[in-house]
């Protein structure tokens, strides 16, 4: 990613999942750690399978607006059971990369690729081809 659109990965450990421990407690625990990593002024975008999907052109517009705000943008990817309700409530918006369930490693690559593609479109770079 270009310096002006730097991407950092902060991996939050999963909540403990074991027999006798409700899944909701694990999700809640993950959510608490995610929220603790977000600064008060950050823009928060929750990646959520049921959210709106964007075209690359629309994502480029969002990216340009986000960069113009001068705030950090936190893109939240939930654990295997999704994001905690508190994380969804904190989000300024939600975005769906796909209606498919995707492994986290692939989501990271797809997310970086789509952000780079949106940035390249925004800058008129020949990388993006509609």
Secondary structure, 3 states (H helix, E strand, C coil): CCHHHCCCCCCCCCCCCCCCCCHHHHHHHHHHHHHHHCCCCCEEEEECCCCCCCCHHHHHHHHHHHHHHCCCEEEEECECCECCHHHHHHCCEEECCCCCCCCHHHHHHHHHHHHHHHHHHHCCCCCCCC
